[in-house]
Amino acid sequence: MAAALTLGAEEELHLIDLERWQLAARAPQVLAKLPRENFSAEIQRTTVETNTDVVSSLDGLRQELLRLRRGAVEVAGRENLGIAAVGTAPRSEFRDFELTASGRYGRMQEQYRLLVDEQLICGTQIHVGVADRDLAVEITQRIANRLPVLLALSASSPYWNGLDTGYASIRTIIWQRWPSAGPTGPLPDSAAYDELLQDLIASGVIADAKMAYFDVRPSSHAPTLELRICDACPLVDDAVLIAGLFRALVRDAERGIEAGLPRGIRPLPLHRAAIWQAARGGLSGQLLDGSLHPRPLPARDAVRGLVTDLRDVLEELGDWEEVSELAETALARGNSADRQRAAFVQHGDLSDVMRSVVDETQGPASGPAPATPALRRYRARAGDEGVDANSVARPNYRGVVEHVRGLGADGIDGLETARDRWIADHGLDFGVDGAKQPFRVDLVPRLIAAHEWSELEAGLIQRARAVEAFLGDVYGERRILRDGVLPEEAVLGAPGWREEATRLPPGTLRAPIQGFDLVRNEYGGWRVLEDNLRNPSGAGYAIAVRQLMDAVAPDLPRPGRLADPATALEQLRRTVLAGAKPGTRGALLSSGDGSSAWFEHRRLADGAGLLLAAAEDLAVDRGTVVQRSTGDRIGSLYLRLDVELPDLVDGEGRPIGADIMDVAAAGGVTLVNAPGNGVADDKAMYRSVPELIGYYLSERPLLESVPTYRLSDEGERRAVLERVGELVTKPVDGHGGQGVLIGPAADAATVALRRVEIAQNPSGWVAQEVVALSSVPSIEDGRMQPRHVDLRAFVYATGRRRRDYVLADLALTRVAPEGSLVVNSSRGGGAKDTWIQLPEHDRSRPHHR
């Protein structure tokens, strides 16, 4: 018997208290006022379920879903409740669960315990009419390989128990814990399916046929095939898209049966892997293709591939135009998980996310209208901080984007001309390969919200304290080596180790100025990419870029509570002078105008009131460092050298660096930052910083690091050598992006050469997983386009206590060239102004006007 191909849907809807923006266990009150033929209870009292009438078209299904949602909204609204069709309510917590009073549900809770108590989840079930149960069982198995695409489109549950889980659909992971969830495995007919159910019931593991929670199953109460794998969808059109694709898959499988084609079932572990992959990344990651030997491909390619494969069937059903348009719209705006994360980033408040999912669920089928017109030629991508997947500016970037767009091509050209003139007039340059070149500045600023800055402040100060404790320990008592937390060869044999640093007095603050490179991934989470403890540059450039923007783009709309980067100059002065004796001066010791960051050396020294000195300008007189021309005593030296201090000689051949080290060892001068700090910031030690935080602070890391492989470890080396083409490999002592190889962007010959280099000197290399860097709108050829960015932030310390550490109110956003992930200026990168919004409660810090 042919499939009837009718349509129906069941939607599980969370009830939301509109004052507290939390789940409300008031389903009995709401259901008492709703018709029983279309509304029913679920296992949790925070949920109601809708059941549409049977329809024959996608538009009919759309109208049914809207009708039932309107009915639920009207009744719930009288109780000051809203509804949210999402896999998990973003602010849901374990304690929100309240069991619906029934004998069946009570038995389930008694039997399954925590498994029931965590069922604060909602799904969308799509029914397609298939009256012949043998046909239904056969179709179930033929369409299994394409189910991950439908799950990815529906994914709407990134948050669970108040946290971002890292999954697009954590509901799927929770749901699959049921003993009867997932695929059925190969079955010849409906009799075998029924026998499987009876065996499960007889085993006592499930109570009845309704507990057959398979991904797809013949319905237990209707002549349909039921799709059960999808999250609830806040936008009705997303549910309609999934229904259209599911019906087409059913018809396509039916055609295959009629043609006598084989099933092509994948082994169950591969099926589970494909479902997990879809739950993990949704539309922002990769999916496994539908072949018997699947390979990963971008999710959007998988979606388009499925739609294209089904075109003939969709045309037969009269659904081609609608499904293809809905699919492209879904890819443009992202799934609900993407939109929820974008809503959270604005203010860091899950209440905002709750509002957004309620608004979408209770709004039009296609979602709320965009607040501003789309950037038609913007290459929208997941993880863009300023523009959403629908090419519409995000709320915090809206003023900036609209201002830049309003300038037009001529206005942008004039702005860039003024920028270039300012750079030339102020000598804003950076050295590359011994030659100075203009410092590249993009004119679209990057915005960092107050809640993000607070998160970075806590995490970076924690990291800085742990690193400082490590430096003091390894150049002193070496407790961490005696306790076996780190092997001795990893420290004393590190490229940055300097034996001379052991001579400095006990208690010396070795890294008062620390720089950290951070990246923001496509889910909005921050990761520390590198630590910089020798002579981190960028603060002077960040200050200069703000001055440039104030001069050439004063009309660009600025947010409130904007941090003033120039305040870092006073903090720098306090940091440098913290250890100096009264009556002495502080100086910035530079390698001179040949240094790549000579511009910054001059600006920082001038702005912080420090003497700018080169080797030739200093001498040692009776145990004191002095300025040769004036005899002024120098009490502290901020080292910005291209060599380590003990190796520094001046043009006359004087070993002035060694002489200064003698003074420092005797306590006559403070060094900021001390020689030997490289032992803590080489790329091999980076992997151990989380251990340092636990060892020295007895805390858990507040900021995550990028997964890193130390290639001196034989096991890790073997694994990396097989994956060089998938990883980023770096020399342990590299800087400025030199020697960095991004495997996915390299050709086979380059990858092969890197394998040889690693094999020849394993301890000289590390490998990291590739991070999908976020992007920010940047001006390219007169219009805005996304460019990958990172962030360098700075922690200053004047002592060892927590309150002695501060995160400077500035950061340098570095911008990669088009098509690149490398942001270093020496590799063609540039920078942009970083607009940091300070928290409202922090009135002590001056704002930029």
Secondary structure, DSSP 4 states (H G I P E B T S, - for coil): ------EEEEEEEEEEETTTTEE---HHHHHTTS-TTTEEE-SBTTEEEEEPPPBSSHHHHHHHHHHHHHHHHHHHHHTTEEEE-SSS-TT--GGG--B-S-HHHHHHHHHHTHHHHT----EEEEEEE---HHHHHHHHHHSGGGHHHHHHHH--B-EETTEE-S-SBHHHHHHTTSTT-B-----SSHHHHHHHHHHHHHHTSSSSGGG--BSEEE-SSSSEEEEEEEEP-SSHHHHHHHHHHHHHHHHHHHHHHHTT----PPPHHHHHHHHHHHHHHTTTSEEE-SSSS--EEEHHHHHHHHHHHTHHHHHHHT-HHHHHHHHHHHHHH--HHHHHHHHHHHHS-HHHHHHHHHHHHHS-TT-SPPSS---TT----TTBSSB-TTS-B-GGGHHHHHHHHHHHHHHHHHHHHHHHHHHHHHT-EEEETTEEEEPPEEEEEEEE-HHHHHHHHHHHHHHHHHHHHHHHHHTTT-HHHHTTSS-HHHHHTSTT--GGGGGSPTT----SEEEEEEEE-TTS-EEEEEEE-S----HHHHHHHHHHHHHH-TTS---SSBB-TTHHHHHHHHHHHTTPPTT-EEEEEE--TTSTTHHHHHHHHHHHT-EEE-GGGEEEETTEEEETTT--EEEEEEEE-SS-GGG---TT---HHHHHHHHHHTTSSEEESPTTTHHHHSTTGGGGHHHHIIIII----SSEE--EEETTSHHHHHHHHTSGGGEEEEETT--TTTT-EEGGGS-HHHHHHHHHHHHH-GGGEEEEEPP---EEEEEETTEEEEEEEEEEEEEEESSSSGGGEEEEEEEEEEEPPTT-----GGGT-EEEEEEEBPPTT--SSPBP-
